[in-house]
Amino acid sequence: MMEMLRSIRFWLLLAAWICAFVQVVTFARVEAIGNIGFAIFALYLLLTLPFLRRDSILIVGFIVMLGLFFIRAVPDMETIMGAGRFVLIFAGLVPTMALVKSTALTMPSVRLSQNALANLPPEASSAGLQLAGHAFGGVINTGTFAMLSAALPQDSSFERRKLAAMAALRGMNGSAMWSPFFVAFAIGQSFNGAGAAWSAIGYGILVALLFTAISLPVFTPGLTLSIVKTSLNCLRPVMFRLLVVLFSVLGVALAFGLTALSAVVATMPVLVLIQIIRRSQFTGTILSDTRQSMRSMADDLVVISAAMILGWLVTRTGAISIILEFLPAETFPGWFALISTPVVMMLGSVVGIHPVITATVLLSLFSGSGSSSNPALLMSSHLIGWAAGTMSSIASLSVITCTTLYRVPGRDLALGVNMVTALLLALGGGSLLAVINAAFY
């Protein structure tokens, strides 16, 4: 019975994914497709509830309580369907990223980079893994950890595995500060608009470059320009393909006026299809791995969908006024919003509060007229908070994945040096954005 339910859920998710893709490529002109897709996705989410992990149940429960507190009146059907059509895009995004990850891991260029990383001298290993994690993380997200861990010798000592895992976390999670391929980007965009989202990429790249420039010498004693060049050489086999992916998504978004999220859903399956045609011998592997990933992503989809529906309703039903009733000011200073957003998200993650919860609350509070911060800078501060929070939370998917792959206890990864690093990133990144806001906006 349970296996049959899992099979039904897979086909429902596949159907919802197709509806999301069609909705994007038709520019949402056929409302019926969105409504049908939402109905299918809602049934998928409903059938997923009995399978949720305990931590996911707690997160969803907290989101529901927030909704009951802030949304005092039952939304009308038009509002509910609008929220459904909005959240349907996540039924397209998350499986699309699973497809991208499965495809990337079969590419010869990726294997060449893996081999180059495995052959790095010990003194360059940490820098190489952080840089590679950042580059790959910007496209395949947590799939990066599987790729990087495979480059580590099986007989590596505990200390080397720990250093490698922490470097991978700093690199991969740091890419959330600018990459449109993260769910965090979609969350920020939903509160601040597409225009702000694209500008936030630029600010995110600036903070990511500074973070990398500062953290590399700190965690790689004796770092030299030669070591940096050696580390960067590991990325040469894949750099062209990574740039093709990024510019394809950006180009489609700008050419057709799509959001970053919609551009990813529309563009990446086409690029994957091209790769499958070029390397047809891997078709079975790609489809099998994608199917397996789709069977294991239910918790993430439920949590993300619940948070996004709450965010949609809060920003469109006047519920934000209820939040303001409890606060001393209707409009907060820009510096306060830009610094407190990443710091609160990071500290909340340390104690087990998922960033999707703190992000929803903080962006509901500070976006629009809630603060005097520039929308692009506010979105960037949220992305910094997401990067810092997922880097240092024992409950984050990134840390849990690294715990399994690198055989290092989660507390050693989340509560050690990386926690201090994440706090400094949140505080420093937010402060830099506050200075930019004061100087130019």
Secondary structure, DSSP 8 states (H G I E B T S, - for coil): -HHHHHHHHHHHHHHHHHHHHHHHHTTT--HHHHHHHHHHHHHHHHHHGGG--HHHHHHHHHHHHHHHHH--S---HHHHHHHHHHHHHHHHHHHHHHHHHHHHTT-HHHHHHHHHHHTS-HHHHHHHHHHHHHHHHHHHTTHHHHHHHTTS-TT--HHHHHHHHHHHHHHHHHGGGT-TTSHHHHHHHHHH-HHHHHHHHHHHHHHHHHHHHHHHHHHSTT--HHHHHHHHHTTHHHHHHHHHHHHHHHHHHHHHT--HHHHHHHHHHHHHHHHHHHTGGGHHHHHHHHHHHHHS-HHHHHHHHHHHHHHHHHHHTTTHHHHHHTSS-SSB-HHHHHHHHHHHHHHHHHTT--HHHHHHHHHHHHTGGGBSS-HHHHHHHHHHHHHHHHHS-TTSHHHHHHHHHHT--HHHHHSSHHHHHHHHHHHHHHHHHHHHHHHH-
